[in-house]
Amino acid sequence: MVYPVEDTWDEVTYLAYHLHWDIDRLVDLEHDDRLMLVQKVADLNRRAWEGVKQLG
């Protein structure tokens, strides 16, 4: 199965922005590992924003 190129770029861009990893490191990840990282980073961001909302 071929994974859509646009989806791969979205994942790599998201992770590069948040983790400051270089593109080679991100592209070399297995697809399932990259998806897991995307989910974990999204969870961290969601929890951080919940904390900010509680302060305000």
matplotlib code that plots the C-alpha trace (Angstrom):
import matplotlib.pyplot as plt

x = [0.0, 1.3, 0.7, -0.4, 2.5, 0.6, -0.3, 3.3, 4.3, 1.6, 3.0, 6.6, 5.9, 3.9, 6.6, 9.4, 7.7, 7.1, 10.1, 12.7, 13.9, 15.5, 13.6, 15.8, 15.1, 11.4, 11.2, 13.2, 10.7, 8.3, 4.8, 3.3, 6.0, 5.4, 1.7, 2.3, 4.5, 1.9, -0.7, 1.5, 2.5, -1.1, -2.0, 0.7, -0.5, -4.1, -3.1, -1.0, -3.8, -6.2, -3.8, -3.6, -7.4, -7.7, -5.3, -7.3]
y = [0.0, 3.4, 6.2, 9.6, 11.9, 14.9, 13.2, 12.3, 16.0, 17.1, 14.7, 15.6, 19.3, 19.0, 17.0, 19.2, 22.3, 20.9, 18.7, 20.6, 17.4, 17.4, 16.1, 13.0, 11.8, 12.2, 10.7, 7.7, 6.8, 4.0, 5.2, 3.8, 5.4, 8.8, 8.6, 7.7, 10.7, 13.0, 11.7, 12.1, 15.6, 16.5, 15.2, 17.2, 20.4, 19.7, 19.3, 22.4, 24.5, 23.1, 24.3, 27.8, 28.0, 27.1, 30.0, 32.6]
z = [0.0, -0.9, 1.6, 0.1, -0.3, 0.9, 4.1, 4.7, 4.2, 6.6, 9.3, 8.7, 8.7, 12.0, 13.7, 12.4, 13.7, 17.2, 17.7, 15.7, 14.1, 10.6, 7.6, 7.2, 10.7, 10.2, 6.8, 7.9, 10.6, 9.9, 9.0, 12.2, 14.4, 12.7, 13.2, 16.9, 17.3, 15.6, 18.1, 21.1, 20.2, 19.5, 22.9, 24.6, 22.8, 23.7, 27.4, 27.4, 25.9, 28.5, 31.2, 29.6, 29.5, 33.2, 34.0, 32.1]

ax = plt.figure().add_subplot(projection="3d")
ax.plot(x, y, z, "-o")
ax.set_aspect("equal")
plt.show()
